[in-house]
Amino acid sequence: MEYFSRPPQTCEKKVAYYPDGGLKSEEPVVIPSPLPTFQAFAESIGVPVSVLQQWRDEHAEFELACQRAQQMQENAWLVNSLGGFYNSSFAQFFGKTVLGYGAGEVQQPAPESITVHIVD
């Protein structure tokens, strides 16, 4: 949980000084944190991603922790995507393939059968 619970962004100050050393300006700068991924998490604890899936299948408590971690991952993705920090193609791809966005798209109902009569 610790790995995934870092804030999605931090705010630092960009400081400019005059040549004499006096403060010229300070302005806040938002910096996105790296997107937490299960691949990087697995690497940080020294196991392949497949082991994480095995643990999820075998331990209900670990599965629940992974679901919470995915929520945190999704929040970081949302915050930084909306903030324009991610390439839009990447953000869309990640949302669809990793987080399942787009999978529940509204399906158009099948049209009812139509009978066409040709009259001479």
Sequence and secondary structure as in RCSB ss.txt:
>XXXX:A:sequence
MEYFSRPPQTCEKKVAYYPDGGLKSEEPVVIPSPLPTFQAFAESIGVPVSVLQQWRDEHAEFELACQRAQQMQEN
AWLVNSLGGFYNSSFAQFFGKTVLGYGAGEVQQPAPESITVHIVD
>XXXX:A:secstr
 TTTTS SEEEEEEEEE TTS EEEEEEEEEE     HHHHHHHTT  HHHHHHHHHH HHHHHHHHHHHHHHHH
HHHHHHHTT S HHHHHHHHHHTS TTTT                
